[in-house]
């Protein structure tokens, strides 16, 4: 029985070491997953900020183009009016 008790004690000791190693591994994995999640969140926030800045620039450009289009339309309307007036004046 002494051999069995000693062998059983070693097995129990090995099981205890294995349990502690598994616990340590789980702790490290949990920490690494939390770090990865935090980094992913940072990347999403950076991407969101970049997209918002791009959208602001696109909206500003859209406003500039709408203003330029409006000015061009007004200039064309004045030119058409002037051409019509000149064509009426040129007729006998």
Buried (B, 14 or more C-beta within 10 A) or exposed (E): EEEEEEEEEEEEEEEEEEEEEEEEEEEEEEEEEEEEEEEEEEEEEEEEEEEEEEEEEEEEEEEEEEEEEEEEEEEEEEEEEEEEEEEEEEEE
